[in-house]
Amino acid sequence: MSIKIKDFIFCDDLRTEVGNKFSVMGIYGDRVRVELPKEDIKEIRLPISILARFERLASNSKNYEFEMKIRFEEQDLAKIDGNFAFKESAIVTIPFPRMDFQFENSGKLNINFLIKEGGKVALEHLESIAIEIIRPQKVKIQ
């Protein structure tokens, strides 16, 4: 393996700061729990940003291609592809700023991240987050 993942962080929002720094807001763990305030709300809009950092281990190549697929249960939500290069540092950071997704039900959000070097797969990484939507209990008046 010529490359490894240093960090793969899910959060509400990312901001690029002066000096090639990033501010990361609202870091998610392995699940996101959303409590709906009213019965009549049918879906939620959830902002998701990803900060990915990779480290080059040993390689003659400095250029890589990537593909990221985002799915919720069996539904494709997004596909993002591009390329990146290592320059002076052995670590490269790729920010994926705020993407808003709508969810009607609880389930698994799956992210499959694939990196290719010279047309061959150098790394494949799968991350999952459980999305829990908690609906208010209906009150029965007797």
Secondary structure as GFF3:
##gff-version 3
##sequence-region A 1 142
A	DSSP	beta_strand	3	17	.	.	.	ID=ss1
A	DSSP	beta_strand	21	27	.	.	.	ID=ss2
A	DSSP	beta_strand	31	35	.	.	.	ID=ss3
A	DSSP	beta_strand	44	56	.	.	.	ID=ss4
A	DSSP	beta_strand	63	72	.	.	.	ID=ss5
A	DSSP	beta_strand	75	85	.	.	.	ID=ss6
A	DSSP	beta_strand	91	103	.	.	.	ID=ss7
A	DSSP	beta_strand	107	117	.	.	.	ID=ss8
A	DSSP	beta_strand	120	134	.	.	.	ID=ss9
###
